[in-house]
Structures are given as C-alpha cells and as structure tokens.
Amino acid sequence: MIAGDSLGVQIRAARERRHMTQRQLAGIIGVDRKTVDNWENDRTTPRNRMAALVQWAPELGDGALEVPADPRERELYYLAIQDMPAAAAREVVEEYRRRKRTA
C-alpha cells in the first residue's frame, strides 16, 4: 500500500492479501457484496462499518484513517465518523485531546 492510496484501494489490497472474495469480506463485516464493491471503487465510504473493518484488517487503521490508539479516543472517533468525513472526525478527536490536556 502506498500512503496516498484511497481507503477503497487499501480495503481491496487488504482483501486480496487475504485471498478473499468481496462476498467473503461482506459476510465477515455484515454487509452486502455490492457495498464492498462500492467501498473498493470509492463510490461510498464505510462509515458505520469502519470498526469492523479495522478489526478485520488493523492496517486500515494505520493508513488513511489514523484511528486513535486510546480506547476512549477510538470510541469517540467511531461515533464521529458515522456522521462526518474522516478528516472532521479526526479533528473531533484532536479537540478532545486538547481539552483533556487543559483539564
């Protein structure tokens, strides 16, 4: 994976490294095969299933998403990403960190 790869490219690469079909991944994550296809082709993003994807392929959290390591921050991130783009969700976590430092 290249650092600039889209999340869809990263998901496809992770799936292919595991020699899985889109249908197999969809079964693990709990979505339709077409949903996986949409993710891999960057037509949609896996907002509500990101936690399941990172559990299945932890390296996805190290790339485009930068999922926080701290459990509280990670929970906040997953809640935020359901309603906003990943960049905005990261900003929510950064604001949480700033407030935690000053408290």
C-alpha positions as semicolon CSV with decimal commas, in nm:
position;residue;x (nm);y (nm);z (nm)
1;M;0,000;0,000;0,000
2;I;0,115;0,349;-0,077
3;A;0,046;0,621;0,181
4;G;-0,157;0,821;-0,072
5;D;-0,382;0,529;-0,167
6;S;-0,752;0,587;-0,116
7;L;-0,934;0,392;0,152
8;G;-1,101;0,187;-0,122
9;V;-0,764;0,085;-0,267
10;Q;-0,646;-0,006;0,082
11;I;-0,955;-0,220;0,150
12;R;-0,913;-0,403;-0,181
13;A;-0,542;-0,461;-0,116
14;A;-0,614;-0,596;0,235
15;R;-0,884;-0,827;0,097
16;E;-0,662;-0,953;-0,183
17;R;-0,369;-1,013;0,054
18;R;-0,602;-1,245;0,245
19;H;-0,709;-1,419;-0,081
20;M;-1,074;-1,335;-0,017
21;T;-1,362;-1,251;-0,245
22;Q;-1,579;-0,945;-0,197
23;R;-1,861;-1,178;-0,091
24;Q;-1,644;-1,337;0,180
25;L;-1,543;-0,997;0,318
26;A;-1,904;-0,878;0,306
27;G;-2,006;-1,180;0,515
28;I;-1,742;-1,106;0,778
29;I;-1,828;-0,736;0,801
30;G;-2,202;-0,790;0,777
31;V;-2,282;-0,600;0,458
32;D;-2,388;-0,682;0,103
33;R;-2,120;-0,771;-0,156
34;K;-2,219;-0,462;-0,357
35;T;-2,137;-0,247;-0,054
36;V;-1,782;-0,383;-0,051
37;D;-1,759;-0,316;-0,425
38;N;-1,874;0,043;-0,368
39;W;-1,612;0,091;-0,096
40;E;-1,332;-0,054;-0,308
41;N;-1,423;0,169;-0,600
42;D;-1,453;0,479;-0,377
43;R;-1,821;0,530;-0,457
44;T;-1,908;0,521;-0,085
45;T;-1,716;0,507;0,244
46;P;-1,764;0,250;0,523
47;R;-1,863;0,494;0,796
48;N;-2,087;0,265;1,002
49;R;-1,873;-0,045;0,950
50;M;-1,528;0,107;0,994
51;A;-1,475;-0,051;1,335
52;A;-1,548;-0,396;1,193
53;L;-1,313;-0,333;0,901
54;V;-1,029;-0,222;1,130
55;Q;-1,085;-0,527;1,349
56;W;-1,065;-0,746;1,036
57;A;-0,767;-0,557;0,890
58;P;-0,591;-0,348;1,158
59;E;-0,357;-0,198;0,899
60;L;-0,651;0,003;0,764
61;G;-0,649;0,198;1,088
62;D;-0,282;0,282;1,040
63;G;-0,329;0,437;0,697
64;A;-0,590;0,675;0,569
65;L;-0,798;0,675;0,885
66;E;-0,541;0,717;1,160
67;V;-0,767;0,551;1,414
68;P;-0,663;0,660;1,766
69;A;-0,492;0,403;1,987
70;D;-0,652;0,525;2,311
71;P;-0,980;0,332;2,363
72;R;-1,178;0,644;2,462
73;E;-1,047;0,840;2,166
74;R;-1,116;0,547;1,933
75;E;-1,476;0,522;2,060
76;L;-1,521;0,896;2,006
77;Y;-1,372;0,864;1,656
78;Y;-1,608;0,582;1,559
79;L;-1,907;0,776;1,688
80;A;-1,798;1,086;1,497
81;I;-1,719;0,910;1,169
82;Q;-2,076;0,786;1,143
83;D;-2,191;1,143;1,083
84;M;-1,897;1,317;0,920
85;P;-1,594;1,268;0,694
86;A;-1,284;1,105;0,845
87;A;-1,090;1,434;0,848
88;A;-1,362;1,600;1,054
89;A;-1,377;1,302;1,288
90;R;-1,001;1,328;1,343
91;E;-1,049;1,696;1,429
92;V;-1,311;1,599;1,689
93;V;-1,054;1,366;1,848
94;E;-0,786;1,637;1,836
95;E;-1,021;1,879;2,013
96;Y;-1,091;1,611;2,274
97;R;-0,714;1,572;2,328
98;R;-0,666;1,949;2,363
99;R;-0,942;1,973;2,621
100;K;-0,811;1,669;2,809
101;R;-0,464;1,830;2,834
102;T;-0,600;2,156;2,972
103;A;-0,840;1,991;3,221
